[in-house]
Amino acid sequence: MGNFIASVNALFEYVFQDVIDSGMVGITIQNQVNQNDKPIGISFRRKDQLSGEVVWSVFEKVSQSNARFNTLDTLVVTVHSVTMPAAFGRGIKTKGRPLSVMAQLKRSIVEVKAEENCLAHAIIIAIARLENDANYKAYRQGRKIRPVVQSILQETGIDLTRGGGIPELNRFQEHFRDYKIVVYRGLRCDDIMFEGQVDSSKHLNLLYDEVERHYHVIANLTGVMARRYICKACHKCCVRDTTHVCDQTCSDCTASPPCAFSDVRIPCDECNRHFRSRTCFANHKQSTAEKCPDVNANGVVRRVDCS
């Protein structure tokens, strides 16, 4: 057993030398001599969570079902690694125009100035902006926000010393269940790194810079992506919401999730359309505001793009 663990640890030291600390690693062990033996799999986990003891524990349990297994058989160990995003603060500079420069140029992006714990800073700034917090301007300038960040990290028990990746985003999402956290990896509508699995109309849109390993806040999603309309449900871009077909949104008011049908359809006197319920009608009036009525050359009222 001791020789096995020592050999595995030496193997890991060699194969993990190019894997970053936040990288996820999985193992597959195959008996090359007896192909009838099923491969032994070890699920993906952080590099520092995988050791010879872990492999031996799994190997000992699973190998008992392999009746023809022999200790002298040749084993083929396949290591699978996935580089996971993890933001520490400012990172490595590279050539070209990184997202950090775009954050300064685009007014639709709020640049997070924090040198550490940038994920927590970005979430707090996004919430402050969404809720019209009086401290929003101070937060985005890097003032008054550090005590708030420390309070949130202490309350949630989240440790960002290794960076903020998917596990940390999941824990932040569990804490802020009134908001839906969506993290974009670039300036494309479908380039989504993380999307919280909660039903909320309040979206915290963040932008992850893979070059500098840093988070920023998206203040205006359509402005950042240079699109007129982006569906909040399926994240597809189109010219206008009236031409977008999505099974995850209501076909009448475009709310997500789709509105439930009621016994009576509610008419809109301004655009001559009918809606599934009073809630559906209220969603329509809220989204269209004062832009609902539009009359064509024949005097017929029609609905226009309300985005």
VEXVOBA-638378 format. One record per atom (N, C-alpha, C): residue in three letters; x, y, z. Coordinates in steps of 0.001 Angstrom, whole numbers, padded with zeros to 6 digits, always signed. Layout:
AlaXYZ...
//
This chain:
Met+000831-001213+000000Met+000000+000000+000000Met+000866+001264+000000Gly+001920+001249+000854Gly+002786+002416+000927Gly+003478+002704-000381Asn+003947+001651-001056Asn+004607+001838-002349Asn+003634+002358-003398Phe+002390+001861-003348Phe+001375+002302-004311Phe+001100+003795-004154Ile+000881+004239-002909Ile+000574+005651-002662Ile+001751+006538-003048Ala+002975+006087-002716Ala+004157+006874-003072Ala+004302+006992-004582Ser+004034+005899-005311Ser+004122+005921-006776Ser+003077+006847-007377Val+001852+006793-006835Val+000774+007645-007347Val+001090+009115-007083Asn+001583+009430-005894Asn+001929+010819-005583Asn+003042+011333-006494Ala+004011+010480-006797Ala+005084+010868-007719Ala+004527+011095-009121Leu+003581+010234-009511Leu+002933+010393-010824Leu+002170+011715-010894Phe+001412+012032-009830Phe+000641+013262-009801Phe+001547+014490-009852Glu+002664+014427-009141Glu+003597+015552-009138Glu+004113+015851-010542Tyr+004236+014801-011341Tyr+004726+014977-012712Tyr+003620+015496-013641Val+002441+014860-013596Val+001390+015208-014565Val+000668+016494-014195Phe+000738+016908-012915Phe+000024+018104-012485Phe+000876+019367-012564Gln+002078+019282-013055Gln+002974+020440-013021Gln+002485+021585-013903Asp+001665+021287-014917Asp+001140+022339-015789Asp-000303+022694-015463Val-000876+022105-014399Val-002261+022370-014012Val-002268+023437-012933Ile-003060+024496-013130Ile-003116+025572-012134Ile-003835+025073-010879Asp-003668+025795-009775Asp-004209+025346-008492Asp-005727+025197-008516Ser-006411+026062-009274Ser-007875+025994-009322Ser-008382+025018-010381Gly-007481+024351-011095Gly-007887+023415-012133Gly-008565+022183-011557Met-009511+021625-012324Met-010238+020424-011924Met-009606+019220-012607Val-009408+018144-011823Val-008716+016960-012325Val-009558+015723-012059Gly-009645+014837-013072Gly-010315+013553-012935Gly-009393+012429-013373Ile-009616+011229-012846Ile-008730+010095-013111Ile-009536+008915-013645Thr-008982+008229-014654Thr-009532+006969-015145Thr-008428+005917-015113Ile-008689+004760-014448Ile-007709+003680-014327Ile-008241+002454-015065Gln-007504+001980-016043Gln-007919+000859-016883Gln-006908-000286-016757Asn-007428-001516-016584Asn-006584-002712-016556Asn-006237-003088-017989Gln-004976-002905-018376Gln-004573-003164-019755Gln-004506-004657-020060Val-004219-005493-019050Val-004096-006931-019264Val-005463-007574-019435Asn-006381-007248-018540Asn-007722-007818-018603Asn-008703-006727-019012Gln-009043-006695-020294Gln-009916-005643-020823Gln-011353-005802-020357Asn-011696-006956-019755Asn-013060-007148-019266Asn-013321-006362-017984Asp-012262-006006-017282Asp-012429-005184-016085Asp-012911-003790-016473Lys-013919-003309-015766Lys-014432-001968-016044Lys-013440-000919-015544Pro-013323+000186-016262Pro-012420+001250-015804Pro-012862+001806-014459Ile-011903+002194-013665Ile-012173+002836-012379Ile-012081+004343-012580Gly-013138+005046-012261Gly-013179+006497-012464Gly-013204+007263-011156Ile-012468+008335-011096Ile-012474+009260-009955Ile-012968+010602-010467Ser-014051+011079-009875Ser-014719+012279-010370Ser-013810+013502-010299Phe-014170+014533-011077Phe-013392+015766-011121Phe-013404+016464-009765Arg-012247+016945-009371Arg-012088+017719-008145Arg-010864+018610-008291Arg-010691+019537-007335Arg-009530+020407-007410Arg-008242+019622-007303Lys-007181+020150-007882Lys-005900+019446-007894Lys-005420+019113-006487Asp-005593+020047-005556Asp-005105+019812-004204Asp-005952+018813-003422Gln-007105+018417-003979Gln-007979+017454-003318Gln-007741+016025-003799Leu-006772+015841-004695Leu-006487+014518-005248Leu-005103+014078-004787Ser-005045+012906-004182Ser-003778+012382-003672Ser-003758+010873-003822Gly-002608+010264-003476Gly-002498+008821-003545Gly-003462+008118-002615Glu-003720+008701-001434Glu-004664+008108-000488Glu-006072+008058-001065Val-006483+009141-001772Val-007816+009167-002378Val-007923+008089-003451Val-006897+007981-004292Val-006917+006965-005352Val-006945+005559-004747Trp-006171+005338-003708Trp-006141+004012-003082Trp-007495+003645-002478Ser-008157+004635-001841Ser-009458+004379-001234Ser-010491+003961-002281Val-010530+004693-003412Val-011469+004347-004483Val-011062+003044-005153Phe-009766+002882-005371Phe-009246+001694-006041Phe-009554+000436-005228Glu-009438+000529-003916Glu-009667-000616-003042Glu-011126-001061-003060Lys-012036-000086-003106Lys-013460-000414-003113Lys-013900-001021-004436Val-013493-000395-005546Val-013981-000812-006856Val-013304-002090-007325Ser-012022-002269-006998Ser-011284-003425-007503Ser-011825-004735-006948Gln-012570-004698-005850Gln-013117-005924-005289Gln-014139-006571-006210Ser-014786-005774-007041Ser-015760-006323-007982Ser-015110-006889-009230Asn-013818-006645-009414Asn-013086-007184-010563Asn-012426-008502-010144Ala-013157-009605-010348Ala-012735-010907-009829Ala-011415-011363-010422Arg-011099-010982-011641Arg-009912-011476-012319Arg-008734-010510-012210Phe-008869-009532-011340Phe-007805-008542-011184Phe-006580-009183-010531Asn-005415-008853-011049Asn-004163-009387-010530Asn-003249-008227-010167Thr-002548-008357-009057Thr-001698-007252-008599Thr-000555-006962-009553Leu-000232-007919-010437Leu+000861-007721-011392Leu+000369-007191-012736Asp-000939-006996-012860Asp-001477-006470-014120Asp-000969-005048-014355Thr-000875-004681-015640Thr-000453-003328-016010Thr-001660-002395-016000Leu-001551-001287-015299Leu-002641-000322-015205Leu-002300+000922-016028Val-003286+001384-016777Val-003140+002618-017544Val-003936+003712-016824Val-003219+004727-016368Val-003848+005832-015635Val-003972+007030-016575Thr-005212+007453-016821Thr-005473+008610-017684Thr-005921+009776-016812Val-005227+010884-016952Val-005529+012077-016159Val-006243+013091-017052His-007413+013536-016616His-008193+014540-017348His-008166+015838-016532Ser-007781+016909-017145Ser-007722+018193-016432Ser-008509+019248-017192Val-009171+020088-016427Val-009954+021197-016981Val-009546+022461-016253Thr-009182+023481-017002Thr-008815+024760-016403Thr-010078+025543-016085Met-010307+025801-014825Met-011489+026518-014376Met-011155+027995-014172Pro-012113+028881-014458Pro-011859+030310-014227Pro-011757+030602-012744Ala-010809+031423-012387Ala-010649+031832-010987Ala-010020+033216-010977Ala-010745+034165-010409Ala-010266+035551-010423Ala-009701+035915-009066Phe-008482+036415-009040Phe-007820+036836-007815Phe-007846+038349-007677Gly-007820+039043-008763Gly-007661+040496-008812Gly-006969+040778-010125Arg-006005+041624-010121Arg-005265+041907-011345Arg-004351+040743-011671Gly-004208+040438-012943Gly-003423+039281-013348Gly-002286+039637-014275Ile-002051+038773-015256Ile-000906+038904-016153Ile-001262+039785-017346Lys-000428+040700-017693Lys-000630+041574-018841Lys-000271+040836-020126Thr-001057+041051-021169Thr-000778+040440-022461Thr-000926+041485-023545Lys-000483+041140-024743Lys-000594+042051-025870Lys-002045+042135-026333Gly-002355+043166-027131Gly-003698+043307-027648Gly-004540+044192-026742Arg-005857+044211-026975Arg-006773+045014-026181Arg-007600+044085-025304Pro-007233+043901-024055Pro-007974+042999-023172Pro-009286+043634-022723Leu-010098+042848-022041Leu-011377+043352-021565Leu-011200+044460-020535Ser-010060+044483-019862Ser-009823+045550-018887Ser-009803+046915-019563Val-009294+046978-020789Val-009293+048232-021552Val-010713+048555-022010Met-011444+047515-022446Met-012829+047721-022852Met-013675+048209-021677Ala-013337+047758-020470Ala-014071+048204-019290Ala-013897+049704-019070Gln-012758+050246-019480Gln-012529+051674-019359Gln-013177+052457-020492Leu-013263+051837-021671Leu-013803+052530-022840Leu-015322+052494-022899Lys-015900+051373-022514Lys-017355+051214-022620Lys-018045+051725-021368Arg-018992+052627-021547Arg-019752+053141-020426Arg-020724+052100-019894Ser-020964+051053-020672Ser-021880+049999-020253Ser-021234+049026-019280Ile-019925+049172-019037Ile-019207+048298-018118Ile-018710+049132-016940Val-018969+048636-015732Val-018452+049281-014523Val-017170+048556-014137Glu-016065+049255-014207Glu-014780+048644-013891Glu-014627+048456-012385Val-014303+047230-011987Val-014044+046939-010578Val-012574+047228-010305Lys-012311+048165-009393Lys-010948+048629-009158Lys-010215+047821-008088Ala-010894+046897-007443Ala-010286+046141-006348Ala-009147+045267-006849Glu-008078+045200-006075Glu-006933+044373-006416Glu-007094+042945-005911Glu-008031+042711-004996Glu-008302+041376-004470Glu-009793+041261-004181Asn-010269+040005-004069Asn-011694+039739-003812Asn-012596+040443-004833Cys-012155+040456-006098Cys-012887+041220-007111Cys-014280+040648-007368Leu-014477+039334-007173Leu-015802+038746-007384Leu-016802+039306-006384Ala-016419+039344-005114Ala-017310+039898-004094Ala-017569+041387-004347His-016541+042123-004741His-016715+043547-005068His-017706+043722-006210Ala-017566+042902-007251Ala-018434+043031-008424Ala-019892+042756-008063Ile-020133+041734-007250Ile-021510+041396-006874Ile-022129+042508-006044Ile-021379+043054-005099Ile-021903+044132-004249Ile-022181+045386-005074Ile-021286+045723-005998Ile-021503+046893-006867Ile-022729+046685-007742Ala-022892+045472-008285Ala-024045+045179-009148Ala-025346+045301-008375Ile-025375+044802-007131Ile-026587+044903-006314Ile-026871+046361-005971Ala-025840+047115-005628Ala-026023+048527-005290Ala-026586+049307-006463Arg-026105+049005-007653Arg-026615+049682-008846Arg-028068+049312-009098Leu-028389+048023-008956Leu-029746+047552-009227Leu-030753+048122-008238Glu-030324+048278-006990Glu-031239+048748-005941Glu-031147+050252-005704Asn-030402+050958-006573Asn-030237+052410-006428Asn-029695+052783-005045Asp-028726+052024-004586Asp-028101+052272-003289Asp-027388+053623-003310Ala-027503+054352-002205Ala-026882+055677-002118Ala-025360+055583-002174Asn-024810+054415-001830Asn-023357+054244-001826Asn-022825+053689-003151Tyr-023667+053585-004151Tyr-023241+052973-005417Tyr-022045+053699-006032Lys-022110+055011-006076Lys-021012+055774-006676Lys-019715+055571-005895Ala-019830+055555-004572Ala-018643+055328-003747Ala-018090+053923-003952Tyr-018979+052934-004070Tyr-018549+051551-004276Tyr-017764+051405-005574Arg-018276+051995-006641Arg-017613+051825-007932Arg-016285+052586-007994Gln-016127+053559-007113Gln-014858+054272-007016Gln-013893+053608-006041Gly-014336+052505-005432Gly-013482+051777-004505Gly-013527+052284-003087Arg-014489+053154-002765Arg-014602+053710-001414Arg-015763+053040-000670Lys-015621+052867+000620Lys-016654+052349+001527Lys-017036+050895+001284Ile-016483+050254+000306Ile-016948+048924-000068Ile-016186+047808+000639Arg-014953+048076+001063Arg-014136+047005+001643Arg-014755+046415+002908Pro-015281+047214+003850Pro-015935+046611+005021Pro-017158+045760+004644Val-017887+046171+003622Val-019054+045401+003169Val-018611+044060+002611Val-017537+044062+001825Val-017004+042825+001262Val-016573+041871+002366Gln-015840+042378+003341Gln-015371+041533+004443Gln-016539+040979+005246Ser-017581+041771+005416Ser-018762+041313+006147Ser-019462+040174+005403Ile-019596+040320+004071Ile-020250+039278+003273Ile-019425+037996+003276Leu-018115+038120+003134Leu-017255+036934+003117Leu-017288+036218+004469Gln-017332+036995+005545Gln-017388+036386+006867Gln-018741+035725+007102Glu-019802+036351+006622Glu-021146+035804+006807Glu-021348+034520+006021Thr-020839+034480+004791Thr-021031+033309+003929Thr-019964+032247+004130Gly-018827+032626+004718Gly-017741+031675+004891Gly-016998+031367+003599Ile-017140+032232+002604Ile-016487+032020+001306Ile-015050+032529+001373Asp-014118+031700+000909Asp-012698+032044+000902Asp-012257+032319-000534Leu-011838+033548-000797Leu-011431+033932-002145Leu-009916+034042-002280Thr-009176+033496-001318Thr-007716+033569-001415Thr-007194+032757-002594Arg-007930+031718-003010Arg-007549+030926-004175Arg-008217+031431-005452Gly-008944+032536-005339Gly-009644+033072-006497Gly-011119+032753-006432Gly-011873+033407-007285Gly-013315+033196-007345Gly-013701+032482-008616Gly-014049+031202-008509Gly-014446+030406-009666Gly-015881+029929-009555Ile-016197+028822-010225Ile-017559+028299-010239Ile-018048+027908-008846Pro-017254+027190-008033Pro-017750+026854-006685Pro-018117+028089-005867Glu-017303+029127-005954Glu-017589+030349-005202Glu-018822+031061-005749Leu-018987+031041-007065Leu-020182+031642-007662Leu-021445+030916-007209Asn-021369+029586-007127Asn-022524+028810-006641Asn-022876+029196-005209Arg-021877+029398-004375Arg-022146+029753-002982Arg-022692+031176-002862Phe-022177+032097-003682Phe-022738+033447-003692Phe-024196+033419-004173Gln-024477+032563-005166Gln-025844+032468-005670Gln-026778+031912-004609Glu-026317+030946-003829Glu-027131+030410-002740Glu-027429+031482-001698His-026499+032382-001483His-026693+033441-000493His-027607+034543-001025Phe-027384+034959-002260Phe-028195+036034-002857Phe-029268+035421-003758Arg-030248+034770-003162Arg-031274+034068-003940Arg-032309+035017-004537Asp-032316+036267-004115Asp-033241+037245-004698Asp-032727+037772-006038Tyr-031505+037410-006384Tyr-030893+037873-007628Tyr-030381+036670-008425Lys-030344+036834-009722Lys-029795+035792-010595Lys-028444+036264-011122Ile-027403+035533-010761Ile-026055+035897-011186Ile-025759+035266-012543Val-025382+036097-013499Val-024999+035630-014835Val-023624+036208-015146Val-022675+035339-015475Val-021305+035769-015746Val-020975+035496-017212Tyr-020595+036542-017933Tyr-020194+036437-019330Tyr-018670+036406-019418Arg-018177+035608-020366Arg-016743+035458-020528Arg-016202+036345-021647Gly-017067+036998-022379Gly-016650+037853-023484Gly-017798+038737-023910Leu-017672+039357-025054Leu-018666+040301-025544Leu-019582+039663-026571Arg-019960+038397-026324Arg-020950+037693-027139Arg-022095+037252-026239Cys-023303+037285-026776Cys-024484+036985-025961Cys-024472+035568-025405Asp-023935+034619-026174Asp-023981+033214-025770Asp-022717+032759-025044Asp-021781+033658-024811Asp-020519+033283-024162Asp-020682+033400-022649Ile-021472+032473-022093Ile-021820+032519-020673Ile-020994+031492-019906Met-020345+031943-018862Met-019529+031077-018025Met-020331+030491-016875Phe-021270+031274-016347Phe-022069+030833-015196Phe-023436+031490-015250Glu-024465+030708-014911Glu-025826+031235-014812Glu-026501+030591-013614Gly-026868+031403-012636Gly-027498+030885-011431Gly-028848+030267-011712Gln-029128+029156-011060Gln-030388+028439-011269Gln-031446+028901-010276Val-031838+030159-010397Val-032903+030727-009575Val-033857+031484-010482Asp-035109+031567-010062Asp-036113+032311-010821Asp-036212+033716-010247Ser-035569+034660-010905Ser-035597+036050-010453Ser-035458+036967-011659Ser-036219+038025-011632Ser-036134+039017-012717Ser-034978+039984-012495Lys-034357+039934-011316Lys-033233+040810-011005Lys-031932+040098-011381His-031312+040525-012465His-030100+039885-012957His-028865+040698-012552Leu-027876+040001-012017Leu-026567+040596-011752Leu-025634+040118-012852Asn-025456+040940-013872Asn-024630+040568-015022Asn-023188+040987-014782Leu-022298+039991-014775Leu-020878+040241-014554Leu-020088+039861-015791Leu-018912+040437-015929Leu-018021+040153-017047Leu-016699+039634-016501Tyr-016300+038438-016942Tyr-015043+037836-016461Tyr-013961+038007-017512Asp-012864+038614-017103Asp-011718+038834-017975Asp-010734+037682-017767Glu-010646+036783-018757Glu-009777+035610-018632Glu-008299+035989-018671Val-007967+037101-019319Val-006573+037515-019429Val-006056+038007-018081Glu-006810+038919-017466Glu-006380+039469-016181Glu-006991+038744-014996Arg-007860+037765-015270Arg-008511+036984-014224Arg-009177+037913-013223His-010110+038703-013760His-010726+039774-012992His-012192+039902-013400Tyr-013043+040267-012430Tyr-014475+040453-012690Tyr-014805+041939-012790His-015733+042268-013692His-016293+043600-013809His-017812+043483-013804Val-018497+044610-013738Val-019962+044639-013703Val-020498+045147-015035Ile-021483+044454-015581Ile-022154+044905-016808Ile-023343+045765-016401Ala-023283+047040-016729Ala-024362+047961-016374Ala-025487+047933-017396Asn-025141+047747-018656Asn-026136+047714-019734Asn-025762+046577-020671Leu-026526+045491-020628Leu-026163+044292-021384Leu-026226+044521-022890Thr-027264+045177-023370Thr-027372+045425-024806Thr-026281+046375-025283Gly-025887+047318-024429Gly-024816+048230-024797Gly-023471+047525-024895Val-023196+046624-023951Val-021938+045882-023969Val-021850+044979-025198Met-022945+044275-025494Met-022946+043334-026612Met-023228+043995-027956Ala-023555+045297-027941Ala-023882+046037-029163Ala-025047+045384-029901Arg-026094+045039-029154Arg-027307+044442-029709Arg-028516+045245-029252Arg-029561+045221-030079Arg-030765+045959-029724Arg-031610+045187-028720Tyr-031590+043862-028797Tyr-032395+043059-027885Tyr-031666+041769-027542Ile-031659+041392-026265Ile-031087+040128-025792Ile-032116+039469-024899Cys-032488+038256-025239Cys-033478+037524-024454Cys-032856+037097-023124Lys-033509+037435-022012Lys-032982+037085-020699Lys-033115+035603-020399Ala-033994+034922-021128Ala-034215+033501-020866Ala-033224+032606-021604Cys-033097+032803-022933Cys-032215+031935-023727Cys-030938+032642-024168His-030829+033961-023883His-029619+034753-024146His-029316+034907-025645Lys-030301+034738-026489Lys-030088+034947-027912Lys-030325+036412-028259Cys-029605+036877-029288Cys-029736+038264-029735Cys-030611+038320-030979Cys-031374+039380-031104Cys-032149+039603-032327Cys-032422+041096-032462Val-033048+041466-033565Val-033282+042878-033853Val-034254+043492-032851Arg-035325+042741-032524Arg-036315+043245-031588Arg-037015+042079-030903Asp-037620+042358-029736Asp-038243+041291-028971Asp-039476+040716-029660Thr-040174+041509-030490Thr-041377+041032-031151Thr-041074+039977-032201Thr-039854+039925-032710Thr-039491+038934-033724Thr-038798+037723-033129His-038547+037740-031811His-037832+036644-031174His-038807+035577-030700Val-038557+034336-031056Val-039382+033206-030639Val-038590+032393-029617Cys-039151+032255-028418Cys-038440+031558-027340Cys-039449+030783-026505Asp-039196+029492-026293Asp-040109+028677-025496Asp-039922+028890-023998Gln-038931+029725-023619Gln-038694+029996-022207Gln-039294+031326-021759Thr-039936+032043-022699Thr-040563+033319-022368Thr-042022+033317-022804Cys-042782+034214-022227Cys-044197+034352-022587Cys-044306+034986-023975Ser-045092+034370-024841Ser-045230+034879-026210Ser-046034+036177-026259Asp-046708+036521-025173Asp-047527+037732-025150Asp-046780+038933-024555Cys-046145+038727-023369Cys-045502+039868-022691Cys-043990+039732-022619Thr-043443+038609-023116Thr-041997+038303-023155Thr-041389+038100-021769Ala-042217+037888-020737Ala-041682+037644-019399Ala-041135+036228-019308Ser-040186+036038-018412Ser-039602+034717-018172Ser-039653+034422-016678Pro-040217+033253-016268Pro-040788+032179-017090Pro-042126+032595-017697Pro-042660+031795-018671Pro-043903+032160-019351Pro-045066+032301-018374Cys-045957+033244-018652Cys-047133+033464-017808Cys-048120+032313-017965Ala-048835+032011-016875Ala-049856+030957-016911Ala-051125+031499-017561Phe-051849+030621-018247Phe-053097+031019-018898Phe-054220+031119-017873Ser-055096+032096-018049Ser-056302+032239-017231Ser-057524+032022-018120Asp-058700+032026-017501Asp-059931+031761-018260Asp-060298+032913-019194Val-059830+034108-018867Val-060207+035296-019644Val-058948+035957-020190Arg-058994+036333-021480Arg-057896+037066-022093Arg-058093+038557-021842Ile-057016+039245-021434Ile-057097+040667-021093Ile-056674+041490-022310Pro-057566+042359-022823Pro-057217+043149-024012Pro-056430+044410-023656Cys-055602+044838-024609Cys-054910+046125-024496Cys-055537+047062-025525Asp-056159+048142-025055Asp-056857+049072-025944Asp-055906+049849-026844Glu-054631+049906-026471Glu-053694+050726-027237Glu-053070+049981-028407Cys-052877+048648-028259Cys-052228+047916-029340Cys-053089+046772-029893Asn-054346+046666-029400Asn-055296+045664-029914Asn-054803+044232-029747Arg-054031+043961-028713Arg-053582+042610-028437Arg-054202+042120-027139His-054265+040796-026960His-054855+040202-025772His-053778+039418-025007Phe-053914+039381-023668Phe-052884+038791-022824Phe-053468+037714-021923Arg-052616+036805-021492Arg-053039+035580-020820Arg-053706+035809-019470Ser-053279+036844-018756Ser-053803+037122-017419Ser-053540+038581-017087Arg-054025+039002-015930Arg-053778+040382-015505Arg-052295+040600-015228Thr-051629+039584-014710Thr-050187+039694-014490Thr-049452+039837-015814Cys-049876+039058-016799Cys-049279+039137-018136Cys-049501+040524-018739Phe-050717+041063-018561Phe-051029+042399-019086Phe-050188+043462-018375Ala-050019+043306-017049Ala-049214+044265-016296Ala-047754+044221-016740Asn-047252+043018-017039Asn-045882+042898-017548Asn-045736+043625-018880His-046758+043489-019722His-046731+044150-021032His-046703+045667-020875Lys-047535+046202-019996Lys-047598+047650-019827Lys-046315+048177-019190Gln-045717+047391-018305Gln-044483+047823-017662Gln-043321+047854-018646Ser-043276+046853-019550Ser-042162+046785-020502Ser-042317+047778-021634Thr-043561+048053-022030Thr-043781+048958-023165Thr-043822+050416-022735Ala-044199+050652-021446Ala-044309+052012-020916Ala-045236+052837-021813Glu-044710+053931-022386Glu-045551+054805-023211Glu-045321+054577-024696Lys-044634+053501-025069Lys-044296+053273-026464Lys-045242+052294-027139Cys-046291+051881-026422Cys-047161+050827-026956Cys-047923+051221-028222Pro-048665+052334-028271Pro-049457+052631-029465Pro-048613+053095-030647Asp-048973+052646-031829Asp-048324+053088-033055Asp-049309+052874-034197Val-049588+053881-034972Val-050599+053816-036023Val-049921+053841-037379Asn-050306+052905-038270Asn-049721+052872-039600Asn-050482+053796-040545Ala-050148+053725-041828Ala-050735+054645-042814Ala-052238+054454-042961Asn-052752+053245-042644Asn-054182+052964-042771Asn-054954+053278-041496Gly-054288+053832-040515Gly-054974+054175-039274Gly-055170+053001-038346Val-054486+051895-038589Val-054632+050705-037758Val-053537+050706-036704Val-053933+050488-035473Val-052962+050455-034385Val-052227+049126-034412Arg-050930+049172-034359Arg-050124+047972-034319Arg-049077+048110-033223Arg-048553+046971-032780Arg-047534+046980-031729Arg-046166+047141-032340Val-045325+047920-031706Val-043979+048148-032207Val-042979+047560-031233Asp-041741+047632-031604Asp-040661+047155-030732Asp-040629+048002-029462Cys-040778+047332-028315Cys-040852+048054-027052Cys-039547+048046-026289Ser-038467+047480-026879Ser-037230+047320-026117Ser-036545+048645-025944
//
